[in-house]
């Protein structure tokens, strides 16, 4: 009799962890809040909650201790956080290897003070992960001053507040 036929049937294939669910898990763990994570991921807190519930069911483990306005990781959640970060980094490396050319250099970005705290940290973190060889020099200032620096070639890009009524629009702006 063939030796392979005497081996017991293998267990069912292990489930694969969805990278978007892992990204959600890591973001919640790092922010300490479903609400803050939802803002960063542009999703609703209830959508994130459903993803985490599904992840906990797949793994058979509770990953978060939910407290009023805050969550913290369980011991199992701490273990998964290490794996999640490594898996997301490896995924980004693999995709970058094939899809993203290596971009190097320096970019001058001008941004207004009222926008800097709300979106800049998240955007810069994502950009740094995607383009680690690019240095971004950020200048915070008034729209008028930033546009002048842009015109003088001192900035490559500026995110400014729209001009007043009757002023011509410049560049691209969301409608």
C-alpha positions, 0 to 999 in steps of 0.5 A, spaced: 500 500 500 502 507 498 505 510 504 501 516 502 494 513 503 495 511 510 496 518 512 490 521 515 486 527 511 489 534 512 485 539 516 481 544 512 485 549 509 486 555 514 482 561 513 486 567 510 486 574 513 484 579 509 489 585 509 483 590 509 481 587 515 488 587 518 489 594 516 482 596 520 485 592 526 492 595 526 489 602 525 484 601 531 489 598 536 494 604 534 489 609 535 485 606 541 478 608 538 473 605 533 471 612 532 478 615 531 480 609 526 473 610 522 475 617 521 482 615 519 480 610 514 474 614 512 469 608 514 463 608 519 465 606 526 459 600 526 463 598 519 469 597 523 466 594 529 463 588 524 470 587 521 473 586 528 467 582 530 468 577 524 476 577 525 474 575 532 470 569 530 475 567 525 480 567 530 476 564 536 479 570 540 477 576 543 482 582 541 479 588 544 477 590 551 472 595 550 471 601 555 467 607 554 470 612 549 477 607 548 479 600 547 485 596 549 488 590 546 487 583 549 493 579 550 491 575 544 490 582 540 497 584 542 500 578 539 496 579 532 498 586 532 505 584 531 503 579 526 498 584 522 503 590 522 508 585 519 503 582 514 501 589 512 508 591 511 510 585 507 504 586 502 506 593 501 513 591 499 510 586 494 505 590 491 510 596 491 516 591 488 511 590 482 507 596 481 510 602 484 517 605 481 522 607 486 521 615 486 526 619 490 527 626 491 525 632 495 518 635 495 516 642 497 509 642 500 505 648 502 499 647 507 494 652 511 494 652 518 487 650 519 488 644 515 495 641 517 492 638 524 486 634 521 489 631 515 497 632 514 499 627 519 495 621 516 497 623 509 504 624 510 504 617 514 501 614 508 506 617 503 512 615 507 510 608 507 509 608 499 515 613 497 520 612 503 525 615 498 522 622 498 523 627 503 517 632 504 519 639 506 512 642 509 511 649 510 505 652 514 502 659 512 497 663 509 494 661 502 496 668 499 503 667 502 504 659 499 501 661 492 506 666 492 512 661 494 509 656 489 509 662 483 516 663 485 518 656 484 520 655 492 514 650 493 512 644 488 505 643 491 500 647 495 494 646 499 490 652 500 483 655 501 479 658 495 480 665 494 474 670 495 468 671 490 471 674 483 478 671 484 480 666 478 480 659 481 487 656 480 489 649 480 485 643 481 480 644 487 474 639 489 467 641 487 
